[in-house]
Amino acid sequence: MKTVFRMTLQVWTAACCLVAICAQAQSPSVPVRSFHQAEISRDGGRVAWVEDSISPEGQLVGTSIYVQELKSGDSKPHRVSATEGKNGTEDSVAWSPDGKQIAFLSDAETGDQSQLYVSDIKSGAARKLTSLIGSLADPAWSPDGKSIAFLFTENAPRANPLMPMAPETGVIAAKVYEQRLTVVDIASGKVRQLSPPDMYVYEYDWSPDGKNFAVIAAHGAGDANWYVAQLYTLAAQGGELRPIYKPRLQIAAPRWSPDGKSIAFIEGLMSDEGFTGGDIFVVPAAGGNARDLTPAIAASPSGLDWKIPGTILFTENIDGVAGVSTVELSSGKISSLWTGPGVITDSFWGGTNISLATDGHSAVIRHTWAHPPEVWAGPVGEWKQVTHANQAAHADWGELKSLHWSSDGMKIQGWLMFPKDYDPSRRYPMVVVVHGGPAGVAHTGWPDQFFNTYSLSARGYFVLYPNPRGSFGQGEKFTEANVKDFGYGDFRDIQAGVDEVVKTLPVDNNRVGITGWSYGGYMTMWAVTQTNRFRAAVSGAGLFNWQSYYGENDIDEWMIPYFGASVYDDPAVYAKSAPMSFIKNAKTPTLVLVGERDGECPAPQSREFWHALKTLGVETELVIYPGEGHVFNQPDHQRDVMERLVAWFDHYLK
């Protein structure tokens, strides 16, 4: 059984979403190192991980790979690198079947073009296998250890849709850059592209005998067409893709059974590639009817692997926390192995995942709102801490508690962060932070590197993070509950959460604000056109007019499952949920923030909203950040976003 839940730096959120709910707010003198991947060797003897390289001045200067022995007496990790001590980006680790070598990507030669390397763990010598131009991602060894597969996009203009779009000038042509399944022979270095040139491959898995692949793929541009991708098989020698299963919704995480007879995957309503949730299905590898193994589960499975031939181990988002469970194929019995607050992940983007060895041991990156990220390893739920890179960091915010409330007869969960140095005799302002997606979830992990809302707690605010209908964590029916209903039921859920907090805690109902990024930015725009209860708002990368948005964004296929038709076939269903349709109700002072070259939630949407508010005499300000995409990469822009957000709420709520 292979190491599972591979996630690469090229996995992205793909539909106006940012699941991360905050950014680093710790003391500048104690920079927190981020961990991007944790992979355990098949025999459970070693764990490898990727972590930030921090300069003495506290600046991020690259990423590095480390390996730790788990079963020998060696307690000190050692670095695996092709850079010979220089700073660079090294990531996407993959263990060889015998655990003696590691494959990884490194930009050691050029500084801007990653290549695939193999390093011997004992000697530390690294050998370059490829000399390609474009984007490489997700390496995985063949079962016999003689070759390595990876995903390759030749001459890719950008690595993922969160990055800034290239400026569009001159004659605009729909040039498609296909991501193809590619294999390199380790002995000779010969590279072969296996999948057809007109198909974009998103995920893959080797069959146990190494003769085939299970792939998720689609025709056309990769950013948009993930939403219509299907499951195929592909011979290891290349050729045409053989269709196995056409899903009703989105699919992810294909995993071949140990006997080679079946392929498991997750299918559900997913607004974001890389943030997975749905039900677990199994389909015969030769094709046939797929079977839903978790049709009534009150959770959202997010990653999976075959523990033994008849049992699948999976990770899940469940009622606002993370979990690990198993499901038996014969009976459908689900057994919980572990649940807990915060985040467990093996990946860059933070989806709930683990890396599993054949002996049942596993590796994860663990963190909560109170404890910064570190690598842990051991039996599932009995992990022991491996790294101690962030032991000097401390939480500079208040306590975070899970809340439940009722809305339209449904149980809604959310998280409430208390003000730092909370005094129950005082009354406080509160800011509601709506997560992206909408198929996302507000977690309780340590702050990420973008959109710092934990810092509001340090400024004396309650901060509410609701998980309304449409979120992961309560089952697929709950996730699909906002289809053709954006801004209605989900907004009632959010308002009911505000009512619950105001009723039970010392929050001043006259000093409540709202913010969010991406879908959260849309909900912020929607909120100020539906009610005047919010006294201030900050919309990040929001959506104002669904009808114009349809023709402006770079990922329009994500909208069909939610709205039921294209905007050209049913414009009314898009107008129904557009803040534009109700803009004359707006009175709330609103700050509007967006990246200049955001392809997911384009800047014209924010400008339309700002223009309408300004014309109607509502206090507003628009900031368009030069060169930025959907997620901001420049530290000065990240700081500016939070300085403006905090200042806006301080001005109107304090």
VOGU-3710 file (C-alpha; in Angstrom, 3 decimals, decimal comma):
1> mktvfrmtlq> 0,000/0,000/0,000  1,464/3,304/-1,097  1,874/6,515/0,809  -1,406/8,279/0,194  -3,111/11,635/-0,086  -0,432/13,154/-2,311  -0,928/16,895/-2,546  1,319/19,196/-4,454  2,066/22,900/-4,445  0,091/22,958/-7,680
11> vwtaacclva> -3,159/21,922/-6,038  -5,325/24,988/-5,739  -8,701/26,311/-4,773  -10,602/26,619/-8,019  -13,811/28,512/-7,441  -13,694/31,871/-5,750  -12,666/30,361/-2,469  -10,231/30,729/0,348  -10,723/28,253/3,152  -7,972/29,692/5,309
21> icaqaqspsv> -9,651/32,078/7,731  -6,724/34,065/9,009  -3,031/34,908/8,718  0,044/35,019/10,872  -0,509/37,326/13,817  2,283/36,224/16,129  5,069/38,491/17,272  7,274/39,575/14,338  10,324/38,514/16,367  9,152/34,877/16,321
31> pvrsfhqaei> 8,470/33,907/12,690  6,425/30,730/12,454  7,662/28,127/10,006  5,024/26,620/7,756  5,077/22,928/6,874  3,791/22,094/3,417  3,967/18,310/3,218  4,573/15,304/5,450  5,222/11,907/3,828  5,958/8,672/5,667
41> srdggrvawv> 7,879/5,879/3,929  5,935/2,739/3,108  7,603/0,727/5,860  6,980/3,477/8,415  10,691/3,862/9,089  11,182/7,458/7,972  9,199/10,647/7,553  10,021/13,479/5,152  8,590/16,957/5,151  8,832/20,360/3,490
51> edsispegql> 9,253/23,464/5,626  9,927/27,144/5,122  13,484/28,419/5,056  13,676/31,593/7,133  16,543/34,092/6,930  18,129/35,537/10,112  16,064/38,668/9,406  12,862/36,614/9,556  12,190/36,632/5,798  10,944/33,621/3,805
61> vgtsiyvqel> 13,765/32,658/1,405  12,545/29,310/0,098  11,519/25,830/1,198  13,620/22,863/2,303  13,129/19,105/2,633  14,080/17,182/5,768  14,049/13,494/6,670  13,753/11,995/10,156  14,434/8,369/11,111  11,525/7,013/13,152
71> ksgdskphrv> 12,720/3,556/14,166  16,488/3,960/14,522  18,355/5,774/17,265  19,017/8,819/15,059  16,867/11,588/16,536  18,188/14,464/14,440  16,627/15,268/11,042  18,871/15,790/8,032  18,257/17,877/4,941  17,728/16,404/1,476
81> sategkngte> 18,640/18,936/-1,172  19,932/19,628/-4,656  20,908/23,219/-3,834  24,181/22,536/-1,972  23,304/24,838/0,878  21,773/27,600/-1,236  18,255/28,917/-0,781  15,665/27,685/-3,215  12,285/26,025/-3,566  12,290/22,285/-2,969
91> dsvawspdgk> 9,055/20,370/-2,434  6,720/17,569/-3,610  8,470/14,690/-1,858  7,754/11,049/-2,785  9,300/7,938/-1,243  10,610/5,024/-3,288  8,885/1,687/-2,583  11,881/0,446/-0,544  12,156/3,697/1,453  15,805/4,186/0,469
101> qiaflsdaet> 15,351/7,031/-2,012  13,259/10,129/-2,246  12,039/12,008/-5,312  11,395/15,736/-5,141  11,144/18,918/-7,173  13,850/21,577/-6,965  14,701/24,825/-8,745  18,363/24,386/-7,794  19,688/25,138/-11,281  17,702/28,145/-12,464
111> gdqsqlyvsd> 15,780/29,559/-9,524  12,558/29,719/-11,509  12,207/26,294/-13,164  11,741/23,199/-11,031  13,037/19,816/-12,156  12,618/16,300/-10,802  15,457/14,929/-8,671  16,138/11,639/-6,890  18,241/11,488/-3,749  19,723/8,480/-1,980
121> iksgaarklt> 18,858/8,805/1,711  22,061/7,170/2,929  24,578/9,081/0,801  22,556/12,259/0,361  23,581/12,526/-3,306  20,895/14,073/-5,521  20,563/13,317/-9,246  18,562/15,406/-11,714  16,204/13,351/-13,887  14,496/15,963/-16,062
131> sligsladpa> 15,306/19,045/-18,122  11,857/20,354/-18,959  10,272/23,768/-19,423  6,940/24,222/-17,703  5,180/23,131/-14,540  5,983/19,789/-12,860  3,869/18,396/-10,034  2,888/15,370/-7,948  5,679/12,798/-8,455  4,909/9,163/-7,577
141> wspdgksiaf> 7,105/6,066/-7,922  6,028/3,020/-9,896  5,410/-0,076/-7,748  8,627/-1,688/-9,073  10,671/1,434/-8,284  12,031/1,736/-11,830  10,202/4,886/-12,941  8,506/7,981/-11,562  5,265/9,470/-12,843  4,430/13,166/-12,531
151> lftenapran> 2,139/15,790/-14,000  3,705/18,117/-16,556  2,309/21,256/-18,205  4,660/22,337/-20,958  5,381/26,086/-21,110  2,746/26,757/-18,427  2,283/30,547/-18,048  1,384/30,171/-14,360  1,272/27,330/-11,887  -2,354/27,682/-10,751
161> plmpmapetg> -5,399/29,975/-11,005  -4,728/31,624/-7,649  -1,724/33,293/-9,234  -2,040/36,523/-11,246  -3,416/36,144/-14,751  -1,240/37,321/-17,611  -2,421/40,677/-19,011  -4,787/40,213/-21,944  -3,984/42,466/-24,892  -4,148/42,192/-28,659
171> viaakvyeqr> -6,070/39,375/-30,293  -7,366/37,148/-27,498  -7,135/33,452/-28,347  -8,137/30,542/-26,164  -4,740/28,832/-25,947  -4,935/25,711/-23,800  -1,996/24,380/-21,802  -2,683/20,721/-21,043  -1,320/19,012/-17,939  -0,260/15,542/-19,042
181> ltvvdiasgk> 0,662/12,417/-17,154  4,363/11,894/-17,746  6,836/9,167/-16,752  10,620/9,233/-16,471  12,751/6,097/-16,478  15,141/6,387/-13,547  18,020/4,448/-15,099  18,087/6,176/-18,491  16,376/9,491/-17,760  14,056/8,968/-20,737
191> vrqlsppdmy> 10,856/11,043/-20,414  7,564/9,960/-21,980  4,258/11,845/-21,999  1,561/9,208/-21,657  -1,827/10,910/-21,662  -3,290/12,343/-24,899  -2,325/15,940/-25,761  -5,958/17,099/-25,751  -6,711/15,989/-22,180  -5,890/17,738/-18,906
201> vyeydwspdg> -5,007/15,301/-16,113  -5,721/16,499/-12,563  -4,986/13,465/-10,371  -3,741/9,934/-10,876  -2,831/6,710/-9,100  -0,653/3,749/-10,125  -2,348/0,344/-10,249  -0,782/-2,182/-7,830  0,904/-4,086/-10,680  2,218/-0,902/-12,280
211> knfaviaahg> 0,534/-1,663/-15,620  -2,156/1,042/-15,513  -3,149/4,370/-14,029  -6,431/5,653/-12,676  -6,742/9,282/-13,777  -9,173/12,131/-13,341  -9,139/14,167/-16,538  -11,129/16,427/-18,852  -10,899/18,023/-22,276  -10,008/21,703/-22,478
221> agdanwyvaq> -8,477/24,256/-20,140  -7,536/22,891/-16,751  -8,624/25,781/-14,544  -12,285/25,584/-15,556  -12,836/21,997/-16,619  -11,923/20,253/-13,380  -15,613/20,650/-12,573  -16,593/18,327/-15,444  -13,694/15,859/-15,143  -14,311/12,118/-15,328
231> lytlaaqgge> -12,565/8,960/-14,128  -10,492/7,054/-16,697  -7,855/4,349/-16,816  -4,668/4,645/-18,872  -2,155/1,954/-19,785  1,341/2,542/-18,397  2,624/2,442/-21,981  0,348/5,319/-22,957  -2,472/5,513/-25,491  -6,092/6,537/-25,243
241> lrpiykprlq> -7,901/7,096/-21,970  -10,541/4,485/-21,202  -13,666/6,009/-19,597  -14,677/4,323/-16,343  -17,127/6,685/-14,636  -18,908/9,950/-15,430  -19,842/11,631/-12,141  -22,941/13,640/-11,349  -20,791/16,237/-9,582  -17,056/16,611/-8,929
251> iaaprwspdg> -14,606/13,809/-8,149  -11,233/13,617/-6,449  -8,720/11,264/-4,779  -8,748/8,183/-7,078  -7,232/5,195/-5,239  -6,733/1,732/-6,701  -7,642/-1,252/-4,481  -4,822/-3,600/-3,399  -6,181/-6,419/-5,580  -6,423/-4,147/-8,629
261> ksiafieglm> -10,113/-4,845/-9,131  -11,656/-1,557/-7,925  -11,026/2,166/-7,783  -12,268/4,289/-4,888  -12,819/8,039/-5,096  -14,721/10,896/-3,488  -17,648/12,525/-5,301  -19,585/15,570/-4,159  -20,368/19,208/-4,725  -16,958/20,862/-4,575
271> sdegftggdi> -16,447/24,495/-5,440  -12,661/24,268/-5,160  -10,135/21,874/-6,603  -7,905/20,663/-3,808  -10,543/21,154/-1,097  -12,367/17,851/-1,213  -15,644/16,774/0,329  -18,429/14,376/-0,584  -19,223/10,669/-0,369  -16,876/7,729/-0,899
281> fvvpaaggna> -17,610/5,653/-3,989  -16,138/2,429/-5,377  -16,325/1,417/-9,050  -14,981/-1,708/-10,803  -11,653/-0,942/-12,491  -13,041/-2,436/-15,694  -16,046/-0,129/-15,584  -19,584/-0,590/-14,316  -21,861/0,785/-11,649  -20,334/2,890/-8,885
291> rdltpaiaas> -21,454/2,236/-5,314  -21,834/4,950/-2,660  -20,315/3,622/0,564  -21,242/6,620/2,752  -24,674/7,836/1,602  -25,861/9,041/5,010  -22,618/10,111/6,644  -22,921/13,331/8,687  -19,435/14,416/7,661  -17,438/15,264/4,540
301> psgldwkipg> -14,735/12,721/3,621  -11,697/14,553/2,259  -9,029/11,917/1,544  -8,837/8,124/1,425  -6,726/4,984/1,040  -7,313/1,252/1,174  -6,296/0,063/4,639  -6,848/-3,604/3,662  -8,658/-4,989/0,591  -12,100/-4,731/2,223
311> tilftenidg> -11,634/-1,569/4,275  -11,021/2,048/3,309  -9,448/4,520/5,716  -10,505/8,108/5,175  -10,069/11,560/6,643  -13,054/13,845/7,117  -14,341/17,230/8,155  -16,974/16,577/10,792  -18,946/19,233/12,661  -16,129/21,758/12,481
321> vagvstvels> -13,322/19,397/13,523  -11,063/16,906/11,742  -11,466/13,151/11,871  -10,098/9,811/10,688  -12,428/6,848/10,152  -12,763/3,566/8,273  -15,603/2,150/6,186  -16,102/-1,548/5,416  -17,058/-2,319/1,828  -19,218/-5,331/2,634
331> sgkisslwtg> -21,376/-3,791/5,349  -20,900/-0,039/4,996  -19,986/0,093/8,683  -18,156/3,291/9,615  -15,769/3,298/12,572  -14,239/6,465/13,967  -10,529/6,223/14,793  -9,883/9,811/15,883  -11,470/13,260/15,977  -10,022/16,511/17,205
341> pgvitdsfwg> -9,958/20,283/16,788  -7,611/22,117/14,480  -6,095/20,753/11,303  -4,380/17,505/10,347  -2,904/17,503/6,877  -0,088/16,202/4,719  -0,474/18,919/2,125  0,367/22,468/1,181  -3,149/23,874/1,084  -4,359/22,431/4,346
351> gtnislatdg> -7,041/19,916/3,346  -7,723/17,255/6,002  -5,351/14,425/4,999  -2,742/12,022/6,349  0,135/10,007/4,873  -0,142/6,286/5,652  2,463/3,482/5,804  1,867/-0,248/5,342  2,341/-0,926/9,052  -0,500/1,405/10,033
361> hsavirhtwa> 1,734/4,271/11,099  1,097/7,683/9,606  2,466/11,191/9,323  0,588/14,468/9,597  1,080/18,172/10,020  -0,941/19,120/13,117  -1,903/22,525/14,409  -4,671/24,236/16,336  -5,492/27,826/17,211  -3,409/27,371/20,381
371> hppevwagpv> -0,504/25,311/18,980  1,528/26,187/15,847  2,171/23,616/13,112  4,610/20,748/13,579  5,132/17,339/11,964  3,798/14,353/13,927  4,061/10,616/13,253  2,826/7,327/14,692  -0,305/5,168/14,723  -3,456/7,030/13,707
381> gewkqvthan> -4,575/9,202/16,615  -1,496/8,320/18,663  0,947/10,598/16,856  4,144/11,784/18,519  5,689/15,151/17,729  8,648/14,916/15,342  9,614/18,562/14,820  9,908/21,431/17,289  10,500/24,329/14,895  7,800/26,579/16,364
391> qaahadwgel> 8,127/25,954/20,089  8,951/29,631/20,735  5,750/30,883/19,058  2,718/31,754/21,129  -0,905/32,585/20,388  -1,577/36,308/20,440  -5,358/35,995/20,391  -8,197/34,784/22,560  -9,830/31,414/23,091  -11,773/29,686/20,288
401> kslhwssdgm> -14,964/27,765/21,108  -17,364/25,681/19,017  -20,982/26,875/18,890  -24,187/25,320/17,603  -27,468/27,000/16,749  -30,665/26,269/14,823  -31,692/27,756/11,498  -34,670/26,615/9,410  -34,736/23,414/11,450  -31,080/22,605/10,731
411> kiqgwlmfpk> -28,184/22,386/13,165  -25,502/24,919/12,247  -21,996/24,884/13,659  -19,469/27,682/13,883  -16,467/28,892/15,845  -16,328/31,916/18,118  -13,039/33,531/19,009  -13,123/35,553/22,215  -11,297/38,844/22,624  -7,806/38,531/24,001
421> dydpsrrypm> -7,875/39,302/27,754  -11,642/38,762/27,739  -13,540/40,459/30,581  -17,183/39,247/30,874  -18,175/42,512/32,557  -17,415/44,489/29,364  -19,378/44,752/26,134  -17,490/44,099/22,910  -17,838/44,627/19,170  -17,880/41,557/16,919
431> vvvvhggpag> -16,865/40,805/13,322  -18,375/37,916/11,343  -15,891/36,203/8,989  -17,536/34,161/6,209  -15,321/31,450/4,725  -14,777/30,964/0,998  -16,141/28,243/-1,172  -19,018/27,975/-0,615  -17,973/24,313/-0,253  -15,350/25,030/2,391
441> vahtgwpdqf> -15,132/25,012/6,148  -13,974/27,326/8,902  -11,229/25,416/10,700  -9,557/26,116/14,009  -5,946/25,813/12,955  -2,993/28,087/13,513  -3,174/31,176/11,287  -2,079/30,832/7,690  -0,214/33,461/5,653  -3,121/35,421/4,200
451> fntyslsarg> -6,164/37,345/5,444  -5,371/37,743/9,131  -8,621/37,888/11,075  -7,322/36,402/14,337  -5,649/39,781/14,816  -9,110/41,247/15,461  -9,214/39,290/18,714  -6,015/40,993/19,846  -7,761/44,313/19,098  -10,670/43,535/21,432
461> yfvlypnprg> -13,228/41,910/19,104  -15,278/38,758/19,238  -14,853/36,997/15,875  -17,529/34,593/14,593  -16,625/31,966/11,963  -19,890/30,317/10,854  -20,202/27,131/8,784  -23,580/27,726/7,110  -25,369/25,386/4,729  -23,171/24,786/1,697
471> sfgqgekfte> -20,171/24,099/3,956  -18,355/20,819/4,500  -18,736/18,933/7,763  -22,397/17,890/7,996  -22,806/15,550/5,027  -23,440/15,918/1,305  -27,095/16,943/1,683  -26,000/19,890/3,806  -23,290/20,866/1,304  -25,837/20,856/-1,519
481> anvkdfgygd> -28,429/22,810/0,483  -27,554/26,172/-1,101  -27,895/25,099/-4,745  -29,898/27,788/-6,597  -30,150/29,579/-3,253  -26,974/31,635/-2,796  -27,506/34,398/-0,257  -30,802/33,133/1,127  -30,652/30,062/3,373  -26,923/30,387/4,000
491> frdiqagvde> -27,321/34,044/4,963  -30,189/33,155/7,333  -27,832/30,649/8,961  -25,209/33,360/9,456  -27,708/35,838/10,913  -29,041/33,176/13,273  -25,486/32,654/14,494  -25,097/36,366/15,184  -28,389/36,304/17,091  -27,164/33,370/19,195
501> vvktlpvdnn> -23,936/35,124/20,168  -25,625/38,444/20,934  -28,194/36,638/23,067  -25,699/34,686/25,153  -22,524/36,792/25,350  -21,633/40,464/26,004  -21,607/41,495/22,326  -23,008/44,901/21,412  -25,593/44,289/18,672  -25,003/47,850/17,450
511> rvgitgwsyg> -21,325/47,166/16,806  -21,266/44,102/14,546  -19,323/43,986/11,262  -18,888/41,418/8,496  -16,031/40,414/6,218  -14,787/37,571/4,044  -12,660/36,758/1,028  -13,863/35,248/-2,251  -17,245/33,614/-1,563  -16,967/35,325/1,813
521> gymtmwavtq> -16,445/38,568/-0,094  -19,621/37,861/-2,063  -21,556/37,180/1,137  -20,279/40,478/2,520  -21,557/42,326/-0,559  -24,839/40,428/-0,266  -25,189/41,183/3,445  -25,072/44,955/3,031  -27,838/44,799/0,403  -30,100/42,664/2,623
531> tnrfraavsg> -29,838/44,243/6,072  -28,526/47,275/7,930  -27,601/45,349/11,087  -23,908/45,287/10,128  -22,369/48,659/10,911  -19,241/48,112/8,791  -18,105/45,669/6,123  -14,901/44,666/4,335  -15,304/42,692/1,101  -12,265/40,835/-0,234
541> aglfnwqsyy> -12,309/39,547/-3,846  -16,094/39,497/-3,867  -18,792/38,890/-6,504  -21,313/41,624/-7,183  -23,104/40,767/-10,405  -23,347/37,082/-11,284  -24,451/37,858/-14,832  -21,397/39,908/-15,726  -19,144/37,689/-13,609  -19,980/34,664/-15,760
551> gendidewmi> -18,203/36,210/-18,736  -15,321/37,730/-16,762  -13,964/34,853/-14,697  -11,561/32,128/-15,794  -13,367/29,152/-14,179  -17,010/29,457/-15,252  -17,762/25,695/-15,153  -17,943/25,844/-11,357  -21,212/27,754/-11,543  -23,310/25,214/-13,473
561> pyfgasvydd> -23,783/22,728/-10,583  -24,822/25,584/-8,287  -27,134/27,512/-10,608  -28,401/24,599/-12,714  -27,718/26,260/-16,082  -25,450/28,774/-17,735  -26,233/32,461/-17,450  -27,178/32,455/-21,130  -29,851/29,809/-20,527  -31,247/31,087/-17,212
571> pavyaksapm> -30,168/34,657/-16,438  -32,933/35,027/-13,842  -31,461/32,470/-11,428  -28,195/34,439/-11,470  -29,921/37,784/-10,953  -31,846/36,354/-7,990  -28,639/35,975/-5,966  -26,761/39,047/-7,180  -26,064/41,939/-4,789  -26,471/44,122/-7,886
581> sfiknaktpt> -30,200/43,351/-7,880  -30,633/44,869/-4,399  -27,901/47,485/-4,330  -30,207/50,431/-3,596  -30,816/48,936/-0,129  -27,138/49,345/0,825  -26,260/51,809/3,586  -23,290/50,105/5,317  -19,800/51,674/5,084  -17,824/49,135/3,051
591> lvlvgerdge> -14,140/48,705/2,244  -13,504/46,783/-1,003  -10,221/44,922/-1,658  -9,119/42,892/-4,695  -6,089/41,799/-6,723  -5,503/43,504/-10,060  -5,156/40,218/-11,978  -7,511/37,934/-10,080  -8,852/35,346/-12,546  -11,255/33,733/-10,087
601> cpapqsrefw> -13,036/36,832/-8,785  -11,976/39,515/-11,269  -11,367/43,091/-10,163  -14,237/44,512/-12,299  -16,665/42,827/-9,883  -15,275/44,809/-6,968  -15,180/47,965/-9,043  -18,852/47,553/-10,040  -19,788/47,222/-6,373  -17,665/50,184/-5,280
611> halktlgvet> -19,017/52,331/-8,120  -22,595/51,569/-7,103  -21,954/52,393/-3,430  -20,169/55,614/-4,338  -22,967/56,668/-6,687  -25,566/55,985/-4,000  -23,679/58,004/-1,396  -22,563/55,079/0,779  -19,190/55,468/2,486  -16,766/53,230/0,640
621> elviypgegh> -13,192/52,772/-0,493  -11,742/50,525/-3,210  -8,162/49,214/-3,206  -6,879/47,249/-6,218  -3,506/45,633/-5,482  -1,127/45,702/-8,467  0,081/42,404/-9,853  -1,844/40,255/-7,367  -4,093/37,300/-8,142  -6,775/35,702/-6,004
631> vfnqpdhqrd> -4,399/35,145/-3,086  -1,817/37,843/-2,396  1,836/36,829/-2,401  3,604/40,112/-1,698  4,155/40,591/2,063  3,630/44,352/1,892  0,230/43,821/0,270  -0,711/41,197/2,862  0,153/43,636/5,638  -1,696/46,477/3,929
641> vmerlvawfd> -4,875/44,393/3,638  -4,939/43,717/7,361  -3,974/47,233/8,391  -6,835/48,616/6,309  -9,298/45,981/7,536  -8,532/46,583/11,213  -8,555/50,368/10,785  -11,925/50,215/8,997  -13,572/48,213/11,758  -11,915/50,270/14,500
651> hylk> -13,289/53,443/12,920  -16,884/52,246/12,589  -17,271/49,758/15,454  -15,251/51,313/18,286
//
